[in-house]
Structure formats: structure tokens, C-alpha cells
Amino acid sequence: MAKRFRELRERLLRAGVAPRHVRRYLTELREHCADLTAEEMRAGRNRTEAEAAALERLGSVEELARTMIARQE
């Protein structure tokens, strides 16, 4: 999970997104991912399965980066 967020961070910074916006976005994504993981665990998945399912639900690094880059003002 951490690798995916590091990759996203680097992608956003290279695209010119301000570091403070990158930090905020990653914080929001980590919190959302934790919520999704907990939801998957309540549904009966073990931690590894739940984290994988949560990351799948969040989307790929490419999708997440595109979303943030498109929001840039």
C-alpha cells in the first residue's frame, strides 16, 4: 500500500501539483483506504485480502493521478 502512495506522490509532484495539495490528497486517500479496508474486514476478509480489495476500489495510480491533475487550478 505504501508503495502505491509513494508512486502517486512522485507522479503528482512531477506533474506540477503543489506539495501541500499532494499531502492533503494523500492523507484523504489513506483515510479513505483505511475505511474501505475496515469495511472489507467486516465483510469477512482477512487483512491482506481487505487491503487488496480496498486498493482495487480506490483505483490505479494512473486513475488517481489523473483525477488530481484534472482538479488542479
MOPAC internal coordinates of N, CA, C and O (Angstrom, degrees):
PM7 1SCF
backbone

  N    0.0000 0     0.00 0     0.00 0    0    0    0
  C    1.4553 1     0.00 0     0.00 0    1    0    0
  C    1.5278 1   110.22 1     0.00 0    2    1    0
  O    1.2310 1   120.70 1   134.54 1    3    2    1
  N    1.3161 1   116.26 1   -45.46 1    3    2    1
  C    1.4640 1   119.94 1  -177.69 1    5    3    2
  C    1.5266 1   110.65 1   -61.45 1    6    5    3
  O    1.2310 1   120.57 1   143.17 1    7    6    5
  N    1.3321 1   116.51 1   -36.83 1    7    6    5
  C    1.4653 1   120.11 1  -179.58 1    9    7    6
  C    1.5259 1   110.59 1   -61.87 1   10    9    7
  O    1.2310 1   120.66 1   137.89 1   11   10    9
  N    1.3135 1   116.35 1   -42.11 1   11   10    9
  C    1.4608 1   120.64 1  -179.48 1   13   11   10
  C    1.5344 1   110.48 1   -61.80 1   14   13   11
  O    1.2310 1   120.30 1   137.47 1   15   14   13
  N    1.3331 1   117.02 1   -42.53 1   15   14   13
  C    1.4590 1   119.75 1  -179.29 1   17   15   14
  C    1.5321 1   111.77 1   -70.87 1   18   17   15
  O    1.2310 1   120.04 1   145.39 1   19   18   17
  N    1.3313 1   117.53 1   -34.61 1   19   18   17
  C    1.4754 1   119.75 1   175.46 1   21   19   18
  C    1.5290 1   110.29 1   -64.22 1   22   21   19
  O    1.2310 1   121.00 1   136.77 1   23   22   21
  N    1.3248 1   115.70 1   -43.23 1   23   22   21
  C    1.4618 1   120.32 1   178.94 1   25   23   22
  C    1.5309 1   110.90 1   -62.09 1   26   25   23
  O    1.2310 1   120.56 1   137.03 1   27   26   25
  N    1.3115 1   116.54 1   -42.97 1   27   26   25
  C    1.4590 1   121.23 1   178.59 1   29   27   26
  C    1.5234 1   110.45 1   -63.38 1   30   29   27
  O    1.2310 1   120.58 1   136.62 1   31   30   29
  N    1.3234 1   116.49 1   -43.38 1   31   30   29
  C    1.4657 1   121.32 1   179.12 1   33   31   30
  C    1.5151 1   110.31 1   -56.82 1   34   33   31
  O    1.2310 1   120.63 1   129.81 1   35   34   33
  N    1.3247 1   116.40 1   -50.19 1   35   34   33
  C    1.4660 1   120.46 1  -178.97 1   37   35   34
  C    1.5269 1   111.27 1   -62.54 1   38   37   35
  O    1.2310 1   120.53 1   139.13 1   39   38   37
  N    1.3030 1   116.59 1   -40.87 1   39   38   37
  C    1.4748 1   120.99 1   179.70 1   41   39   38
  C    1.5230 1   110.52 1   -61.50 1   42   41   39
  O    1.2310 1   120.30 1   135.47 1   43   42   41
  N    1.3151 1   117.03 1   -44.53 1   43   42   41
  C    1.4640 1   120.97 1  -178.67 1   45   43   42
  C    1.5226 1   111.57 1   -67.44 1   46   45   43
  O    1.2310 1   120.53 1   137.48 1   47   46   45
  N    1.3136 1   116.59 1   -42.52 1   47   46   45
  C    1.4648 1   119.62 1   179.31 1   49   47   46
  C    1.5296 1   110.72 1   -63.72 1   50   49   47
  O    1.2310 1   120.23 1   138.41 1   51   50   49
  N    1.3324 1   117.16 1   -41.59 1   51   50   49
  C    1.4692 1   120.44 1   177.94 1   53   51   50
  C    1.5259 1   111.26 1   -63.89 1   54   53   51
  O    1.2310 1   120.43 1   150.60 1   55   54   53
  N    1.3310 1   116.77 1   -29.40 1   55   54   53
  C    1.4649 1   121.28 1   179.99 1   57   55   54
  C    1.5270 1   111.64 1   -80.04 1   58   57   55
  O    1.2310 1   120.29 1   175.65 1   59   58   57
  N    1.3324 1   117.05 1    -4.35 1   59   58   57
  C    1.4491 1   120.30 1   176.63 1   61   59   58
  C    1.5210 1   115.47 1    94.39 1   62   61   59
  O    1.2310 1   120.08 1  -169.29 1   63   62   61
  N    1.3223 1   117.46 1    10.71 1   63   62   61
  C    1.4697 1   120.21 1   176.83 1   65   63   62
  C    1.5251 1   107.69 1   -72.78 1   66   65   63
  O    1.2310 1   120.53 1   -45.22 1   67   66   65
  N    1.3122 1   116.58 1   134.78 1   67   66   65
  C    1.4716 1   121.47 1  -178.18 1   69   67   66
  C    1.5273 1   110.50 1   -60.73 1   70   69   67
  O    1.2310 1   120.43 1   -41.34 1   71   70   69
  N    1.3297 1   116.79 1   138.66 1   71   70   69
  C    1.4619 1   120.55 1  -178.63 1   73   71   70
  C    1.5290 1   113.92 1   -52.51 1   74   73   71
  O    1.2310 1   119.68 1   142.04 1   75   74   73
  N    1.3257 1   118.22 1   -37.96 1   75   74   73
  C    1.4665 1   119.46 1  -178.71 1   77   75   74
  C    1.5305 1   110.53 1   -66.81 1   78   77   75
  O    1.2310 1   119.97 1   145.27 1   79   78   77
  N    1.3384 1   117.67 1   -34.73 1   79   78   77
  C    1.4648 1   121.06 1   177.67 1   81   79   78
  C    1.5287 1   110.42 1   -70.65 1   82   81   79
  O    1.2310 1   121.01 1   141.91 1   83   82   81
  N    1.3238 1   115.68 1   -38.09 1   83   82   81
  C    1.4672 1   120.41 1   177.53 1   85   83   82
  C    1.5239 1   109.38 1   -62.59 1   86   85   83
  O    1.2310 1   120.26 1   133.82 1   87   86   85
  N    1.3267 1   117.12 1   -46.18 1   87   86   85
  C    1.4757 1   120.66 1   179.85 1   89   87   86
  C    1.5215 1   110.98 1   -59.71 1   90   89   87
  O    1.2310 1   120.47 1   134.45 1   91   90   89
  N    1.3190 1   116.71 1   -45.55 1   91   90   89
  C    1.4696 1   120.79 1  -178.85 1   93   91   90
  C    1.5304 1   110.69 1   -63.86 1   94   93   91
  O    1.2310 1   120.36 1   135.15 1   95   94   93
  N    1.3200 1   116.91 1   -44.85 1   95   94   93
  C    1.4580 1   122.00 1  -179.58 1   97   95   94
  C    1.5269 1   110.35 1   -61.77 1   98   97   95
  O    1.2310 1   120.51 1   134.54 1   99   98   97
  N    1.3256 1   116.63 1   -45.46 1   99   98   97
  C    1.4663 1   119.71 1  -179.68 1  101   99   98
  C    1.5222 1   111.65 1   -66.26 1  102  101   99
  O    1.2310 1   119.90 1   143.47 1  103  102  101
  N    1.3139 1   117.79 1   -36.53 1  103  102  101
  C    1.4575 1   120.92 1   176.23 1  105  103  102
  C    1.5280 1   110.15 1   -61.94 1  106  105  103
  O    1.2310 1   120.89 1   134.61 1  107  106  105
  N    1.3236 1   115.90 1   -45.39 1  107  106  105
  C    1.4687 1   120.20 1   178.73 1  109  107  106
  C    1.5274 1   110.91 1   -62.62 1  110  109  107
  O    1.2310 1   120.53 1   137.60 1  111  110  109
  N    1.3297 1   116.60 1   -42.40 1  111  110  109
  C    1.4656 1   119.88 1   179.74 1  113  111  110
  C    1.5234 1   111.69 1   -65.45 1  114  113  111
  O    1.2310 1   120.21 1   138.75 1  115  114  113
  N    1.3343 1   117.20 1   -41.25 1  115  114  113
  C    1.4701 1   120.00 1   178.32 1  117  115  114
  C    1.5305 1   111.16 1   -62.19 1  118  117  115
  O    1.2310 1   120.89 1   137.78 1  119  118  117
  N    1.3236 1   115.89 1   -42.22 1  119  118  117
  C    1.4667 1   119.55 1   178.67 1  121  119  118
  C    1.5210 1   111.09 1   -65.17 1  122  121  119
  O    1.2310 1   120.78 1   137.19 1  123  122  121
  N    1.3199 1   116.12 1   -42.81 1  123  122  121
  C    1.4594 1   120.26 1   178.93 1  125  123  122
  C    1.5336 1   110.21 1   -64.87 1  126  125  123
  O    1.2310 1   120.51 1   139.42 1  127  126  125
  N    1.3182 1   116.62 1   -40.58 1  127  126  125
  C    1.4596 1   121.20 1   178.70 1  129  127  126
  C    1.5366 1   110.56 1   -63.32 1  130  129  127
  O    1.2310 1   120.25 1   139.83 1  131  130  129
  N    1.3084 1   117.14 1   -40.17 1  131  130  129
  C    1.4734 1   120.72 1   177.56 1  133  131  130
  C    1.5206 1   110.19 1   -63.45 1  134  133  131
  O    1.2310 1   120.33 1   138.51 1  135  134  133
  N    1.3212 1   116.97 1   -41.49 1  135  134  133
  C    1.4714 1   120.73 1   177.49 1  137  135  134
  C    1.5195 1   110.89 1   -63.10 1  138  137  135
  O    1.2310 1   120.50 1   136.13 1  139  138  137
  N    1.3264 1   116.65 1   -43.87 1  139  138  137
  C    1.4617 1   120.38 1   179.72 1  141  139  138
  C    1.5267 1   111.24 1   -65.50 1  142  141  139
  O    1.2310 1   120.54 1   140.88 1  143  142  141
  N    1.3338 1   116.57 1   -39.12 1  143  142  141
  C    1.4597 1   120.69 1   178.04 1  145  143  142
  C    1.5216 1   110.23 1   -61.95 1  146  145  143
  O    1.2310 1   120.65 1   134.14 1  147  146  145
  N    1.3133 1   116.35 1   -45.86 1  147  146  145
  C    1.4673 1   120.49 1   178.44 1  149  147  146
  C    1.5211 1   110.98 1   -60.87 1  150  149  147
  O    1.2310 1   120.53 1   138.78 1  151  150  149
  N    1.3123 1   116.59 1   -41.22 1  151  150  149
  C    1.4653 1   121.15 1   178.62 1  153  151  150
  C    1.5329 1   110.69 1   -62.28 1  154  153  151
  O    1.2310 1   120.57 1   136.72 1  155  154  153
  N    1.3203 1   116.52 1   -43.28 1  155  154  153
  C    1.4681 1   120.93 1   178.96 1  157  155  154
  C    1.5341 1   111.23 1   -65.57 1  158  157  155
  O    1.2310 1   120.56 1   143.08 1  159  158  157
  N    1.3244 1   116.53 1   -36.92 1  159  158  157
  C    1.4705 1   119.92 1   178.53 1  161  159  158
  C    1.5250 1   110.40 1   -68.08 1  162  161  159
  O    1.2310 1   120.21 1   141.43 1  163  162  161
  N    1.3241 1   117.20 1   -38.57 1  163  162  161
  C    1.4677 1   119.76 1   176.64 1  165  163  162
  C    1.5267 1   111.07 1   -63.53 1  166  165  163
  O    1.2310 1   121.06 1   153.93 1  167  166  165
  N    1.3338 1   115.59 1   -26.07 1  167  166  165
  C    1.4635 1   120.55 1   179.21 1  169  167  166
  C    1.5305 1   111.48 1   -82.03 1  170  169  167
  O    1.2310 1   120.38 1   179.22 1  171  170  169
  N    1.3427 1   116.87 1    -0.78 1  171  170  169
  C    1.4588 1   120.24 1   173.97 1  173  171  170
  C    1.5153 1   116.60 1   107.82 1  174  173  171
  O    1.2310 1   119.68 1  -177.81 1  175  174  173
  N    1.3095 1   118.22 1     2.19 1  175  174  173
  C    1.4694 1   119.94 1   178.40 1  177  175  174
  C    1.5285 1   110.28 1   -82.79 1  178  177  175
  O    1.2310 1   120.79 1   -29.21 1  179  178  177
  N    1.3363 1   116.10 1   150.79 1  179  178  177
  C    1.4722 1   118.93 1   173.73 1  181  179  178
  C    1.5304 1   107.46 1   -77.56 1  182  181  179
  O    1.2310 1   120.25 1    -8.45 1  183  182  181
  N    1.3278 1   117.13 1   171.55 1  183  182  181
  C    1.4687 1   120.89 1  -173.46 1  185  183  182
  C    1.5211 1   111.95 1   -57.02 1  186  185  183
  O    1.2310 1   119.50 1   133.99 1  187  186  185
  N    1.3131 1   118.57 1   -46.01 1  187  186  185
  C    1.4641 1   121.55 1  -177.93 1  189  187  186
  C    1.5233 1   110.94 1   -61.06 1  190  189  187
  O    1.2310 1   120.79 1   132.43 1  191  190  189
  N    1.3167 1   116.10 1   -47.57 1  191  190  189
  C    1.4660 1   120.55 1   178.39 1  193  191  190
  C    1.5284 1   111.11 1   -63.77 1  194  193  191
  O    1.2310 1   120.83 1   139.02 1  195  194  193
  N    1.3221 1   116.01 1   -40.98 1  195  194  193
  C    1.4601 1   120.76 1  -178.41 1  197  195  194
  C    1.5226 1   111.15 1   -64.51 1  198  197  195
  O    1.2310 1   120.26 1   137.63 1  199  198  197
  N    1.3291 1   117.11 1   -42.37 1  199  198  197
  C    1.4645 1   120.17 1   178.86 1  201  199  198
  C    1.5264 1   110.80 1   -65.38 1  202  201  199
  O    1.2310 1   120.43 1   138.26 1  203  202  201
  N    1.3127 1   116.78 1   -41.74 1  203  202  201
  C    1.4680 1   120.38 1   178.79 1  205  203  202
  C    1.5315 1   110.42 1   -62.59 1  206  205  203
  O    1.2310 1   120.57 1   136.36 1  207  206  205
  N    1.3180 1   116.51 1   -43.64 1  207  206  205
  C    1.4625 1   120.74 1   179.44 1  209  207  206
  C    1.5319 1   110.61 1   -65.27 1  210  209  207
  O    1.2310 1   120.33 1   140.10 1  211  210  209
  N    1.3268 1   116.96 1   -39.90 1  211  210  209
  C    1.4662 1   120.93 1   179.22 1  213  211  210
  C    1.5249 1   110.60 1   -63.20 1  214  213  211
  O    1.2310 1   120.25 1   135.91 1  215  214  213
  N    1.3257 1   117.12 1   -44.09 1  215  214  213
  C    1.4601 1   120.54 1   179.18 1  217  215  214
  C    1.5219 1   111.13 1   -64.41 1  218  217  215
  O    1.2310 1   120.65 1   141.42 1  219  218  217
  N    1.3129 1   116.36 1   -38.58 1  219  218  217
  C    1.4744 1   120.56 1   176.88 1  221  219  218
  C    1.5229 1   110.08 1   -61.79 1  222  221  219
  O    1.2310 1   120.63 1   137.70 1  223  222  221
  N    1.3057 1   116.40 1   -42.30 1  223  222  221
  C    1.4651 1   120.61 1  -179.58 1  225  223  222
  C    1.5246 1   111.94 1   -67.28 1  226  225  223
  O    1.2310 1   120.25 1   146.17 1  227  226  225
  N    1.3371 1   117.14 1   -33.83 1  227  226  225
  C    1.4670 1   120.40 1   179.03 1  229  227  226
  C    1.5243 1   111.56 1   -66.04 1  230  229  227
  O    1.2310 1   120.73 1   140.74 1  231  230  229
  N    1.3104 1   116.20 1   -39.26 1  231  230  229
  C    1.4597 1   120.80 1  -177.72 1  233  231  230
  C    1.5168 1   110.96 1   114.02 1  234  233  231
  O    1.2310 1   121.49 1    -9.66 1  235  234  233
  N    1.3099 1   114.75 1   170.34 1  235  234  233
  C    1.4575 1   120.91 1  -178.13 1  237  235  234
  C    1.5332 1   110.63 1   -75.55 1  238  237  235
  O    1.2310 1   121.13 1   -14.45 1  239  238  237
  N    1.3114 1   115.45 1   165.55 1  239  238  237
  C    1.4697 1   120.84 1   175.91 1  241  239  238
  C    1.5191 1   108.82 1   -58.17 1  242  241  239
  O    1.2310 1   120.59 1   137.97 1  243  242  241
  N    1.3181 1   116.49 1   -42.03 1  243  242  241
  C    1.4738 1   120.83 1   179.84 1  245  243  242
  C    1.5267 1   111.28 1   -60.25 1  246  245  243
  O    1.2310 1   120.15 1   133.41 1  247  246  245
  N    1.3203 1   117.32 1   -46.59 1  247  246  245
  C    1.4691 1   120.90 1   179.72 1  249  247  246
  C    1.5256 1   111.62 1   -63.45 1  250  249  247
  O    1.2310 1   121.00 1   135.77 1  251  250  249
  N    1.3267 1   115.70 1   -44.23 1  251  250  249
  C    1.4633 1   120.19 1  -179.23 1  253  251  250
  C    1.5247 1   110.95 1   -65.54 1  254  253  251
  O    1.2310 1   120.64 1   139.36 1  255  254  253
  N    1.3217 1   116.38 1   -40.64 1  255  254  253
  C    1.4666 1   120.20 1   178.99 1  257  255  254
  C    1.5272 1   110.40 1   -65.43 1  258  257  255
  O    1.2310 1   120.47 1   134.13 1  259  258  257
  N    1.3215 1   116.71 1   -45.87 1  259  258  257
  C    1.4701 1   120.47 1   179.50 1  261  259  258
  C    1.5225 1   111.21 1   -57.12 1  262  261  259
  O    1.2310 1   120.82 1   138.06 1  263  262  261
  N    1.3324 1   116.03 1   -41.94 1  263  262  261
  C    1.4600 1   120.50 1  -179.76 1  265  263  262
  C    1.5290 1   111.00 1   -60.69 1  266  265  263
  O    1.2310 1   120.71 1   132.96 1  267  266  265
  N    1.3224 1   116.24 1   -47.04 1  267  266  265
  C    1.4650 1   119.91 1  -177.79 1  269  267  266
  C    1.5231 1   111.67 1   -69.84 1  270  269  267
  O    1.2310 1   120.55 1   138.39 1  271  270  269
  N    1.3145 1   116.55 1   -41.61 1  271  270  269
  C    1.4639 1   120.14 1  -178.77 1  273  271  270
  C    1.5306 1   110.42 1   -64.47 1  274  273  271
  O    1.2310 1   120.21 1   143.45 1  275  274  273
  N    1.3051 1   117.21 1   -36.55 1  275  274  273
  C    1.4701 1   121.84 1   178.70 1  277  275  274
  C    1.5245 1   111.45 1   -66.91 1  278  277  275
  O    1.2310 1   120.24 1   150.21 1  279  278  277
  N    1.3325 1   117.14 1   -29.79 1  279  278  277
  C    1.4695 1   121.47 1  -179.97 1  281  279  278
  C    1.5051 1   112.78 1   -77.27 1  282  281  279
  O    1.2310 1   120.53 1   163.61 1  283  282  281
  N    1.3215 1   116.60 1   -16.39 1  283  282  281
  C    1.4517 1   120.88 1  -174.54 1  285  283  282
  C    1.5164 1   111.08 1   -56.89 1  286  285  283
  O    1.2310 1   121.28 1   -42.72 1  287  286  285
  N    1.3106 1   115.15 1   137.28 1  287  286  285
  C    1.4604 1   120.97 1  -178.55 1  289  287  286
  C    1.5039 1   111.52 1  -114.44 1  290  289  287
  O    1.2310 1   120.10 1   180.00 1  291  290  289

